[in-house]
Amino acid sequence: MIVSEKKRILFVDDEPHLLSGLKRIFRSQRDKWEVAFVESGVLALEHLAAAPHDAILTDFRMAGMNGLELLKVVKAKHPQVVRIFFSGEIDQNLIMASVQVAHQFISKPCDAKTLKEKIDQTISLRHILEDAALRSIISKIDSLPSLPTLYSAIMSELSSPNASIQKIGQIITGDLAMTSKILQLVNSAFFGLRRRVTSPEQAVLLLGLDTIKSLVLSLQIFSQFNMPKVFLQKVSGLWQHSLATGNLAKQIAGMERMSKEVEDQSFMAGLLHDCGKLVLIANFPEKMEAVLSEVQRSEENELTLEKDVFGVTHAPVGAYLLGLWGLPTPITTAISYHHSPCDSSDKTFSVLTAIHVANHMVNQPDLLADEPLPSDTLDTAYLAQVGGTKKWPVWKACVQK
């Protein structure tokens, strides 16, 4: 029996004319997508119960069950489904509330080409994680744990009568959880920005202090994380390592005369490249404690142990979550392959190159520029493909200055 590989998409809207228009738009996708259209949240839940779906797109305001109520149920009962708000509603309170249930936001009106591309990009992420159970767990995540000291710092600054946007941006830059969630929100279509924002400071400036306060104080999406002692040192070091990797990656991209956009994406990918570790620590603490204990006891490679325990490493786990949250593809690709760049289809210098090299330099800071490249952690075959072998001494020498 041949199993259909088509992706199932469900649109929910109580405006019949809009659904008719969507039917015409997606008629051309029949070969690869099965697209259904219903006029209420109740019908949507019946549809989801009848067959597995890949994504649901719903309006905010509908008669009876509204979009927010619908996605709360979908998140609880069908966590594997990608949840997207497709709405012209721009009420800030609703947008803030939706952050905890929706992966992405697409604003009406939206041209057909852009709408198809956004859906395609999101549902195609499934190839990153083959384990359906792990995908379901990650799809339910609405926030990541923040380091207590950084959480306290931003709470203190937000409570100050002279709160500084610049200082808040700097605090957010030092926190993977805050950075990823802020970028998810500021890059949502509801804010109508013409380009992707990859700087936390710029995001704070665009969102404004009132919005940031709503996120932190009202929704508490930047959760304090009372982690066991075995994790405290690990997570604290993770922030320092990630920030150093981001800074180095941006420097390397600048040395290669990449665009400002690539430089910014390199910094952000470096800052977020290990966020998958936060996902695993927050959701599988006992398994991660066993992994870290075994690393300390036997000095076994941490990636190997992650693979043994979870069937996957932290890299694709982080990439999958951030992809669901709508971060740019160059960033999620770099995160997914930062330990194994040869597995990617990208064979030219890119954000991935900058992250792979920077991550290695931070991990082995004492390696001199004229020493042979260590093939155990550095993908020398990939570097040769992208022309990085000859440039390594230059990158290393400049970084060590």
VOKEGU-706083 format. One record per residue (C-alpha): residue number from 1; x, y, z; chain. Coordinates in Angstrom, 1 decimal. Each point is the difference from the previous one (the first is absolute). Layout:
REM residues N
[site NUM; [X; Y; Z]; A]
...
This chain:
REM residues 401
[site 1; [0.0; 0.0; 0.0]; A]
[site 2; [1.3; 3.4; -0.9]; A]
[site 3; [-0.1; 2.5; 2.8]; A]
[site 4; [-0.8; 3.6; -1.0]; A]
[site 5; [2.9; 2.5; 0.7]; A]
[site 6; [-2.3; 3.0; -0.3]; A]
[site 7; [0.0; 2.5; 2.8]; A]
[site 8; [-3.4; 0.8; 1.5]; A]
[site 9; [-0.8; 3.7; 0.6]; A]
[site 10; [-3.2; 1.2; 1.7]; A]
[site 11; [-1.3; 3.6; -0.3]; A]
[site 12; [-2.6; 1.3; 2.5]; A]
[site 13; [-1.9; 3.2; -0.6]; A]
[site 14; [-3.7; 1.0; 0.4]; A]
[site 15; [0.0; 2.1; -3.2]; A]
[site 16; [-1.2; -2.2; -2.9]; A]
[site 17; [1.3; 2.5; -2.6]; A]
[site 18; [3.5; -0.3; 1.4]; A]
[site 19; [-0.1; -3.7; 0.0]; A]
[site 20; [-1.2; -0.1; -3.6]; A]
[site 21; [3.0; 2.2; -0.9]; A]
[site 22; [2.4; -2.3; 1.8]; A]
[site 23; [-1.4; -3.0; -1.8]; A]
[site 24; [0.8; 1.6; -3.3]; A]
[site 25; [3.5; 0.9; 1.1]; A]
[site 26; [0.9; -3.5; 1.3]; A]
[site 27; [-1.6; -1.9; -2.9]; A]
[site 28; [3.4; -0.1; -1.7]; A]
[site 29; [1.5; -1.7; 3.1]; A]
[site 30; [-2.1; -3.1; -0.3]; A]
[site 31; [2.9; -2.2; -1.0]; A]
[site 32; [1.9; 0.6; 3.2]; A]
[site 33; [-2.5; 1.3; 2.6]; A]
[site 34; [-3.4; -1.0; 1.1]; A]
[site 35; [-1.6; 3.3; 1.1]; A]
[site 36; [-3.3; 0.1; 1.8]; A]
[site 37; [-2.2; 3.0; 0.9]; A]
[site 38; [-2.4; 0.2; 2.9]; A]
[site 39; [-2.1; 2.9; 1.5]; A]
[site 40; [0.3; -0.6; 3.7]; A]
[site 41; [2.2; -1.2; 2.8]; A]
[site 42; [-2.3; -2.9; 0.8]; A]
[site 43; [0.2; -1.3; -3.6]; A]
[site 44; [3.7; 0.5; 0.1]; A]
[site 45; [0.4; -2.2; 3.0]; A]
[site 46; [-2.2; -2.7; -1.6]; A]
[site 47; [2.2; 0.2; -3.1]; A]
[site 48; [3.2; -0.4; 2.1]; A]
[site 49; [-1.5; -2.9; 1.9]; A]
[site 50; [-0.9; -1.8; -3.2]; A]
[site 51; [3.5; 0.0; -1.6]; A]
[site 52; [3.5; 1.2; 0.9]; A]
[site 53; [0.9; 3.5; -1.3]; A]
[site 54; [3.3; 1.9; -0.5]; A]
[site 55; [-1.2; 3.6; 0.5]; A]
[site 56; [-3.0; 2.0; 1.0]; A]
[site 57; [-0.5; 3.7; -0.9]; A]
[site 58; [-2.8; 1.8; 1.8]; A]
[site 59; [-1.4; 3.5; 0.3]; A]
[site 60; [-0.2; 1.7; 3.4]; A]
[site 61; [-3.6; 1.1; 0.2]; A]
[site 62; [-2.6; -2.5; -0.9]; A]
[site 63; [-3.6; -0.7; 1.2]; A]
[site 64; [-0.1; -2.5; 2.8]; A]
[site 65; [3.5; -1.4; 0.7]; A]
[site 66; [2.6; 2.7; -0.9]; A]
[site 67; [3.4; -0.7; -1.5]; A]
[site 68; [1.8; 0.3; 3.3]; A]
[site 69; [-2.3; -2.5; 1.7]; A]
[site 70; [0.3; -2.3; -3.0]; A]
[site 71; [3.8; -0.1; 0.0]; A]
[site 72; [0.2; -0.6; 3.8]; A]
[site 73; [-2.0; -3.2; -0.6]; A]
[site 74; [2.1; -0.9; -3.0]; A]
[site 75; [3.2; 0.5; 2.0]; A]
[site 76; [-1.3; -2.3; 2.7]; A]
[site 77; [-1.6; -2.7; -2.2]; A]
[site 78; [2.0; 0.1; -3.2]; A]
[site 79; [3.4; 1.4; 1.0]; A]
[site 80; [1.7; -1.3; -3.2]; A]
[site 81; [-2.1; 2.5; -2.1]; A]
[site 82; [1.7; 3.2; -1.0]; A]
[site 83; [-2.2; 2.8; 1.3]; A]
[site 84; [-0.2; 3.3; -2.0]; A]
[site 85; [-2.2; 3.0; 0.5]; A]
[site 86; [-1.1; 1.4; -3.4]; A]
[site 87; [-1.8; 3.1; 0.9]; A]
[site 88; [-0.4; 3.7; -0.6]; A]
[site 89; [-0.5; 0.6; 3.7]; A]
[site 90; [2.7; 2.2; 1.5]; A]
[site 91; [-1.3; 0.5; 3.5]; A]
[site 92; [3.1; -0.1; 2.2]; A]
[site 93; [-1.6; -1.8; 2.9]; A]
[site 94; [-1.1; -2.9; -2.3]; A]
[site 95; [3.4; -0.1; -1.6]; A]
[site 96; [1.7; -0.2; 3.4]; A]
[site 97; [-2.4; -2.8; 1.0]; A]
[site 98; [0.6; -1.9; -3.2]; A]
[site 99; [3.8; -0.3; 0.6]; A]
[site 100; [-0.6; -3.0; 2.3]; A]
[site 101; [-2.1; -2.0; -2.5]; A]
[site 102; [1.1; 1.0; -3.5]; A]
[site 103; [3.2; -0.9; -1.7]; A]
[site 104; [-0.3; 2.7; -2.6]; A]
[site 105; [-2.1; 3.0; -1.1]; A]
[site 106; [-1.0; 0.8; -3.6]; A]
[site 107; [-1.8; 3.3; -0.5]; A]
[site 108; [-3.0; 0.5; -2.4]; A]
[site 109; [0.1; 1.0; -2.7]; A]
[site 110; [2.8; -2.2; -1.3]; A]
[site 111; [0.9; -0.6; -3.6]; A]
[site 112; [-0.4; -3.6; -1.2]; A]
[site 113; [3.7; -0.6; -0.7]; A]
[site 114; [1.1; 1.2; 3.5]; A]
[site 115; [-2.7; -2.0; 1.7]; A]
[site 116; [1.0; -3.2; -1.8]; A]
[site 117; [3.7; 0.6; 0.7]; A]
[site 118; [-0.5; 0.6; 3.7]; A]
[site 119; [-2.1; -3.2; 0.4]; A]
[site 120; [2.4; -2.0; -2.1]; A]
[site 121; [3.1; 1.2; 2.0]; A]
[site 122; [-1.6; -0.9; 3.3]; A]
[site 123; [-1.5; -3.4; -0.7]; A]
[site 124; [3.2; -1.1; -1.9]; A]
[site 125; [1.9; 0.2; 3.4]; A]
[site 126; [-1.2; -3.5; 0.8]; A]
[site 127; [3.0; -1.5; -1.8]; A]
[site 128; [2.2; 1.5; 2.8]; A]
[site 129; [-1.5; -2.4; 2.6]; A]
[site 130; [-1.1; -3.5; -1.0]; A]
[site 131; [-1.3; -0.9; 3.5]; A]
[site 132; [-3.7; 1.0; 0.0]; A]
[site 133; [-0.2; -0.2; 3.9]; A]
[site 134; [2.9; 2.5; 0.3]; A]
[site 135; [-1.7; 2.3; -2.6]; A]
[site 136; [-3.2; 0.0; 2.1]; A]
[site 137; [1.9; 0.9; 3.2]; A]
[site 138; [1.9; 2.8; -1.7]; A]
[site 139; [-3.1; 1.3; -1.7]; A]
[site 140; [-1.7; 0.6; 3.4]; A]
[site 141; [2.9; 2.2; 1.2]; A]
[site 142; [-1.0; 3.6; 0.3]; A]
[site 143; [3.1; 1.3; 1.8]; A]
[site 144; [3.5; -1.1; 1.2]; A]
[site 145; [1.5; 0.3; 3.4]; A]
[site 146; [1.9; 3.2; 0.8]; A]
[site 147; [3.0; 0.1; 2.2]; A]
[site 148; [-1.2; 1.4; 3.4]; A]
[site 149; [2.6; 2.7; 0.2]; A]
[site 150; [-0.9; 1.4; -3.4]; A]
[site 151; [-3.7; -0.4; 0.7]; A]
[site 152; [0.4; 2.1; 3.2]; A]
[site 153; [2.0; 2.6; -1.9]; A]
[site 154; [-2.6; 0.6; -2.6]; A]
[site 155; [-2.8; 0.0; 2.6]; A]
[site 156; [1.9; 2.6; 1.9]; A]
[site 157; [0.7; 2.2; -3.0]; A]
[site 158; [-3.6; -0.2; -1.2]; A]
[site 159; [-1.2; 1.1; 3.5]; A]
[site 160; [2.3; 3.0; 0.0]; A]
[site 161; [-1.7; 3.4; -0.8]; A]
[site 162; [3.0; 0.7; -2.2]; A]
[site 163; [0.0; -3.3; -1.9]; A]
[site 164; [2.5; 0.1; -2.9]; A]
[site 165; [-0.8; -1.6; -3.3]; A]
[site 166; [3.7; -0.5; -0.7]; A]
[site 167; [0.7; -1.7; 3.3]; A]
[site 168; [-3.1; -2.3; -0.4]; A]
[site 169; [1.2; -0.9; -3.4]; A]
[site 170; [3.5; -0.9; 1.4]; A]
[site 171; [-1.6; -2.1; 2.7]; A]
[site 172; [-2.1; -1.9; -2.6]; A]
[site 173; [3.1; -0.6; -2.1]; A]
[site 174; [1.5; -1.9; 2.9]; A]
[site 175; [-3.0; -2.3; 0.3]; A]
[site 176; [-0.8; -2.7; -2.6]; A]
[site 177; [-3.6; -0.3; 1.2]; A]
[site 178; [-0.8; 3.7; -0.1]; A]
[site 179; [1.8; 0.5; -3.4]; A]
[site 180; [-1.9; -2.8; -1.8]; A]
[site 181; [-3.4; 1.0; 1.3]; A]
[site 182; [0.5; 3.7; -0.7]; A]
[site 183; [1.1; -0.8; -3.5]; A]
[site 184; [-3.0; -2.2; -0.5]; A]
[site 185; [-2.3; 2.8; 0.9]; A]
[site 186; [1.7; 2.9; -1.8]; A]
[site 187; [0.3; -1.9; -3.2]; A]
[site 188; [-3.7; -1.0; 0.0]; A]
[site 189; [-2.1; 1.4; -2.8]; A]
[site 190; [-2.1; 2.0; 2.4]; A]
[site 191; [2.7; 2.6; 0.3]; A]
[site 192; [0.2; 0.5; -3.7]; A]
[site 193; [3.8; 0.3; -0.2]; A]
[site 194; [1.5; -0.1; -3.5]; A]
[site 195; [3.1; -1.8; 1.1]; A]
[site 196; [1.1; -2.6; 2.5]; A]
[site 197; [1.2; 1.2; 3.4]; A]
[site 198; [3.0; -1.9; 1.4]; A]
[site 199; [1.2; 2.4; 2.7]; A]
[site 200; [-1.7; -0.1; 3.5]; A]
[site 201; [0.8; 3.7; 0.6]; A]
[site 202; [-1.7; 0.9; -3.3]; A]
[site 203; [-2.9; -2.3; 0.9]; A]
[site 204; [-0.5; 1.8; 3.4]; A]
[site 205; [0.1; 3.3; -1.8]; A]
[site 206; [-2.7; -1.1; -2.5]; A]
[site 207; [-2.2; -1.7; 2.5]; A]
[site 208; [0.3; 2.7; 2.7]; A]
[site 209; [0.2; -0.4; 3.8]; A]
[site 210; [-3.7; -0.4; 0.5]; A]
[site 211; [0.0; -3.1; -2.2]; A]
[site 212; [3.1; -1.4; 1.6]; A]
[site 213; [-1.6; 0.5; 3.4]; A]
[site 214; [-3.1; -1.8; -1.1]; A]
[site 215; [2.1; -2.9; -1.1]; A]
[site 216; [2.1; -0.3; 3.1]; A]
[site 217; [-2.3; 1.2; 2.8]; A]
[site 218; [-3.5; -1.1; -1.2]; A]
[site 219; [0.7; -3.1; -2.1]; A]
[site 220; [3.1; -1.1; 1.9]; A]
[site 221; [1.3; -1.7; -3.1]; A]
[site 222; [3.6; 0.6; 1.2]; A]
[site 223; [-0.4; -2.6; 2.8]; A]
[site 224; [2.4; -0.2; 2.9]; A]
[site 225; [1.5; -3.5; 0.0]; A]
[site 226; [0.8; -1.5; 3.3]; A]
[site 227; [2.4; -2.5; -1.4]; A]
[site 228; [1.7; -2.8; 1.8]; A]
[site 229; [3.6; 0.6; 1.0]; A]
[site 230; [1.2; -2.3; -2.7]; A]
[site 231; [-1.4; 2.4; -2.6]; A]
[site 232; [0.9; 3.3; 1.6]; A]
[site 233; [3.6; 0.1; -1.1]; A]
[site 234; [-0.8; -1.5; -3.3]; A]
[site 235; [-2.6; 2.6; -0.9]; A]
[site 236; [2.0; 2.9; 1.3]; A]
[site 237; [2.9; -1.0; -2.2]; A]
[site 238; [-2.4; -0.5; -2.9]; A]
[site 239; [-0.8; 3.7; 0.0]; A]
[site 240; [3.6; 1.1; 0.1]; A]
[site 241; [0.9; -2.5; -2.8]; A]
[site 242; [-2.9; 1.0; -2.2]; A]
[site 243; [0.7; 3.7; 0.3]; A]
[site 244; [3.7; -0.5; -0.8]; A]
[site 245; [-1.0; -2.2; -3.0]; A]
[site 246; [-2.3; 2.6; -1.3]; A]
[site 247; [2.5; 2.8; 0.2]; A]
[site 248; [2.7; -2.1; -1.7]; A]
[site 249; [-2.4; -1.1; -2.7]; A]
[site 250; [-0.9; 3.6; -0.8]; A]
[site 251; [3.7; 0.9; -0.1]; A]
[site 252; [0.8; -2.8; -2.4]; A]
[site 253; [-3.0; 0.9; -2.3]; A]
[site 254; [1.3; 3.6; 0.0]; A]
[site 255; [3.5; -1.1; -1.0]; A]
[site 256; [-1.6; -1.8; -3.0]; A]
[site 257; [-1.7; 3.3; -0.9]; A]
[site 258; [-3.5; -1.5; 0.4]; A]
[site 259; [-3.0; 2.3; 0.0]; A]
[site 260; [-1.1; 1.6; 3.3]; A]
[site 261; [-3.0; -2.4; -0.1]; A]
[site 262; [2.3; -3.0; -0.1]; A]
[site 263; [2.1; 1.5; 2.8]; A]
[site 264; [-3.0; 0.5; 2.2]; A]
[site 265; [-1.4; -3.5; -0.8]; A]
[site 266; [3.4; -1.5; 0.8]; A]
[site 267; [0.0; 1.7; 3.4]; A]
[site 268; [-3.6; -1.1; 0.7]; A]
[site 269; [0.7; -3.6; -1.1]; A]
[site 270; [3.0; -0.1; 2.2]; A]
[site 271; [-1.9; 1.3; 3.0]; A]
[site 272; [-2.8; -2.6; -0.6]; A]
[site 273; [2.0; -3.0; -1.3]; A]
[site 274; [-0.2; -2.0; 3.2]; A]
[site 275; [-3.6; 0.9; 1.0]; A]
[site 276; [-0.9; -3.7; -0.7]; A]
[site 277; [1.9; -0.8; 3.2]; A]
[site 278; [-2.5; 2.3; 1.9]; A]
[site 279; [-2.9; -1.9; -1.6]; A]
[site 280; [1.4; -3.4; 1.1]; A]
[site 281; [0.9; 1.2; 3.5]; A]
[site 282; [-3.5; 1.6; 0.6]; A]
[site 283; [-2.0; -2.9; -1.4]; A]
[site 284; [2.2; -3.1; 0.8]; A]
[site 285; [1.9; 1.0; 3.1]; A]
[site 286; [0.6; -3.6; 1.2]; A]
[site 287; [1.4; -1.2; -3.3]; A]
[site 288; [2.1; 3.1; -0.4]; A]
[site 289; [1.4; -0.4; 3.5]; A]
[site 290; [1.0; -3.5; -0.9]; A]
[site 291; [1.7; 1.3; -3.2]; A]
[site 292; [2.0; 2.6; 1.8]; A]
[site 293; [0.9; -2.4; 2.8]; A]
[site 294; [1.3; -2.5; -2.5]; A]
[site 295; [2.0; 2.8; -1.8]; A]
[site 296; [1.7; 0.8; 3.3]; A]
[site 297; [0.5; -3.6; 1.0]; A]
[site 298; [1.3; -1.4; -3.3]; A]
[site 299; [0.9; 3.1; -2.0]; A]
[site 300; [-2.1; -1.5; -2.8]; A]
[site 301; [-1.0; 2.4; -2.7]; A]
[site 302; [-3.1; 1.9; 1.0]; A]
[site 303; [-1.5; -0.1; -3.6]; A]
[site 304; [0.4; -3.8; -0.1]; A]
[site 305; [-1.8; -0.4; 3.3]; A]
[site 306; [-2.8; 2.4; -1.0]; A]
[site 307; [-0.4; -2.1; -3.2]; A]
[site 308; [-0.1; -3.2; 2.0]; A]
[site 309; [-2.6; 1.3; 2.5]; A]
[site 310; [-2.3; 2.1; -2.2]; A]
[site 311; [0.7; -1.4; -3.4]; A]
[site 312; [1.1; 3.6; -1.0]; A]
[site 313; [2.3; 2.7; 1.2]; A]
[site 314; [-0.8; 3.4; 1.3]; A]
[site 315; [0.7; 1.7; -3.3]; A]
[site 316; [-3.0; -1.1; -2.0]; A]
[site 317; [-2.2; 0.3; 3.1]; A]
[site 318; [0.8; 3.7; 0.3]; A]
[site 319; [-0.3; 0.5; -3.7]; A]
[site 320; [-3.4; -1.6; -0.1]; A]
[site 321; [-1.4; 2.2; 2.8]; A]
[site 322; [1.4; 3.2; -1.4]; A]
[site 323; [-1.2; -0.9; -3.5]; A]
[site 324; [-3.6; -0.5; 1.4]; A]
[site 325; [0.4; 3.5; 1.6]; A]
[site 326; [0.7; 1.4; -3.4]; A]
[site 327; [3.7; 1.0; 0.3]; A]
[site 328; [1.8; 0.5; -3.4]; A]
[site 329; [1.0; -3.2; -1.8]; A]
[site 330; [3.8; 1.0; -0.1]; A]
[site 331; [-0.1; 0.0; 3.8]; A]
[site 332; [-1.9; -3.2; 0.5]; A]
[site 333; [2.2; -1.8; -2.7]; A]
[site 334; [3.2; 1.1; 1.8]; A]
[site 335; [-1.3; -1.2; 3.3]; A]
[site 336; [-1.2; -3.3; -1.3]; A]
[site 337; [3.4; -0.8; -1.7]; A]
[site 338; [2.5; 1.8; 2.1]; A]
[site 339; [1.6; -3.3; 1.1]; A]
[site 340; [-0.3; -1.6; -3.4]; A]
[site 341; [0.1; 2.6; -2.8]; A]
[site 342; [0.8; -2.6; -2.6]; A]
[site 343; [-3.5; -1.4; 0.4]; A]
[site 344; [-1.5; 3.3; -1.2]; A]
[site 345; [-0.6; 0.9; -3.7]; A]
[site 346; [1.9; 3.3; 0.4]; A]
[site 347; [3.5; -0.2; -1.5]; A]
[site 348; [0.9; 3.7; 0.1]; A]
[site 349; [1.0; 2.3; 2.8]; A]
[site 350; [-3.1; 0.7; 2.0]; A]
[site 351; [-1.3; 0.6; 3.5]; A]
[site 352; [0.5; -3.8; 0.6]; A]
[site 353; [3.8; 0.4; -0.8]; A]
[site 354; [0.4; 2.9; 2.4]; A]
[site 355; [-1.8; -1.9; 2.8]; A]
[site 356; [1.8; -3.3; -0.5]; A]
[site 357; [3.4; 1.7; 0.0]; A]
[site 358; [-0.8; 2.4; 2.9]; A]
[site 359; [-1.4; -2.8; 2.1]; A]
[site 360; [3.2; -2.0; -0.4]; A]
[site 361; [2.2; 3.0; 0.8]; A]
[site 362; [-1.9; 0.7; 3.2]; A]
[site 363; [0.3; -3.6; 1.0]; A]
[site 364; [3.7; -0.2; -0.7]; A]
[site 365; [1.3; 3.5; 0.5]; A]
[site 366; [3.7; -1.1; 0.4]; A]
[site 367; [0.2; -1.5; -3.4]; A]
[site 368; [2.6; 2.0; -1.9]; A]
[site 369; [-0.6; 1.3; -3.5]; A]
[site 370; [2.9; -2.0; -1.5]; A]
[site 371; [-1.0; -3.3; 1.6]; A]
[site 372; [-1.7; -2.8; -2.1]; A]
[site 373; [-3.7; 0.2; 0.0]; A]
[site 374; [-1.5; -2.5; 2.5]; A]
[site 375; [-2.3; -2.3; -2.0]; A]
[site 376; [-1.8; -1.4; 3.1]; A]
[site 377; [-2.1; 3.1; 0.6]; A]
[site 378; [0.6; 2.1; -3.1]; A]
[site 379; [-1.5; -1.1; -3.3]; A]
[site 380; [3.1; 0.4; -2.1]; A]
[site 381; [-1.6; -1.5; -3.1]; A]
[site 382; [-2.8; 2.6; 0.1]; A]
[site 383; [2.6; 2.8; 0.6]; A]
[site 384; [1.8; -1.1; -3.1]; A]
[site 385; [-3.2; 0.1; -2.0]; A]
[site 386; [-0.8; 3.6; 1.0]; A]
[site 387; [3.6; 1.2; -0.3]; A]
[site 388; [0.5; 0.3; 3.7]; A]
[site 389; [3.2; -2.2; 0.4]; A]
[site 390; [2.3; 2.8; -1.3]; A]
[site 391; [-1.9; 2.7; 1.9]; A]
[site 392; [0.1; -1.8; 3.4]; A]
[site 393; [3.4; 1.4; 1.0]; A]
[site 394; [-1.1; 3.5; -0.8]; A]
[site 395; [-3.3; -0.4; 1.9]; A]
[site 396; [1.8; -1.5; 3.0]; A]
[site 397; [2.8; 2.6; 0.0]; A]
[site 398; [-2.5; 2.9; 0.0]; A]
[site 399; [-2.2; -1.5; 2.6]; A]
[site 400; [3.0; -0.5; 2.3]; A]
[site 401; [1.1; 3.6; -0.1]; A]
